[in-house]
């Protein structure tokens, strides 16, 4: 099953901006899309994009705070759920946009998607894996 780890994405809640009657992508979002697409292209350079139905699993890993050990002592096993983090839908949109045309031709091919929030990692990340969907349980 192909997989990739992408950088932690910016929020896509307000992905498009309007000013002076023109709609544009903020520089922070445009930069992320370029970086994530490049990472995906380098990882997939020897494989063509999938053309049929696709199943996707996305795990959002929040940024690990400097005081993680203290938080874990206070909050216990689920301490990481208290961290500030973009929502899973935002992570999904950013990851799918980065992989479109690289892992699969179009996001319309996705017929099953699993979204998860994982453990924090130093700079945050989005782990994505995908496979052709055969109609069975994945």
C-alpha angles and dihedrals in degrees: 000000000000116000140174139187113224129192118269107276131230116245114279094201090106100020097148121053129195125209130157091002092302127111117217143167112250113247092243091057095042090050092050092050091051094047095045093046090050092051089049093047092050091049094046101037093118096045129068118227116270113260104195135055113321136203115208133193119195125188117190113207112196122219112278108239121224091242095051095128092052091048091049092052091050101041102029128212095346096047092123091066087071092060122109106254139156113257122263093250090059091050090049093053094048094047096045092048090052093050098043109113090012109059095016131005099241137002088237086078092068108105099162129032132177119195122195139172111226136190119295119266127194099267099013122249146192116232114202131183128177139182138176108277114235098179094258131109112287 
